[in-house]
Amino acid sequence: MEKHEIDRQANWLHIKYDGEDRDDECVNELSIYQNANDTELQMLVSNIDFDNISHDNTFALTKDDAKMLVAYLQDWLK
């Protein structure tokens, strides 16, 4: 795997990072799923440990959360 990969497929956005120095140098992945019938974006954050076991955490963003996130990221990109 490349050190950083990003891929968009239909309603999915996948971001993988291998060798994240500030953590444990293991693979981290963020997957975001947009369901047209849902009012929230579904997010899955995964960290693969040294024994190749995936530890997953889920999270959801509302449209108001997403608007605030967009404003935050736009400020960061300036």
C-alpha positions in Angstrom: 0.0 0.0 0.0 1.1 3.5 -0.7 1.7 5.7 2.3 -1.5 7.7 1.6 -4.4 6.6 -0.6 -7.7 8.3 -1.2 -10.5 6.9 -3.3 -14.1 7.8 -4.0 -16.6 5.2 -5.2 -20.2 6.1 -5.7 -21.5 7.0 -2.2 -18.2 6.0 -0.4 -15.0 8.1 0.3 -12.0 6.0 1.6 -8.8 7.5 3.0 -6.0 5.2 4.1 -2.7 6.2 5.7 0.1 3.7 6.4 2.8 4.6 8.9 1.0 7.3 10.9 3.9 8.4 13.1 1.9 10.2 15.8 0.1 7.0 16.6 1.5 3.5 16.4 2.8 3.6 12.8 0.0 1.1 11.8 -2.6 1.5 9.0 -5.4 4.0 9.6 -8.5 4.2 7.5 -11.4 6.6 7.4 -14.5 5.6 5.3 -17.5 7.8 4.9 -20.8 6.6 3.5 -23.6 8.7 2.1 -27.0 7.1 2.1 -29.5 9.1 0.1 -32.3 8.2 2.4 -30.4 9.1 5.6 -30.0 12.5 7.2 -26.5 11.7 8.4 -23.1 10.7 6.9 -21.9 7.4 8.3 -18.2 7.3 9.2 -16.0 4.3 10.0 -12.5 4.9 11.5 -10.3 1.8 11.5 -6.9 1.2 12.9 -5.1 -2.1 12.1 -2.8 -3.2 15.0 0.5 -5.0 14.9 -1.3 -8.4 14.8 -3.3 -7.3 11.7 -6.5 -7.0 13.8 -8.8 -4.1 12.8 -10.2 -1.9 15.6 -13.3 0.0 14.2 -15.1 3.0 15.6 -18.3 4.4 14.0 -19.5 8.0 14.0 -22.2 10.0 12.2 -22.3 13.6 10.9 -25.5 15.5 10.6 -25.8 18.2 7.9 -25.2 20.9 10.5 -22.1 19.0 11.6 -20.9 18.8 8.0 -21.5 22.6 7.5 -19.3 23.4 10.5 -16.7 20.9 9.4 -16.6 22.5 5.9 -16.1 26.0 7.5 -13.3 24.6 9.7 -11.5 22.9 6.8 -11.8 26.1 4.6 -10.2 28.1 7.4 -7.4 25.5 7.7 -6.8 25.5 3.9 -6.3 29.3 3.8 
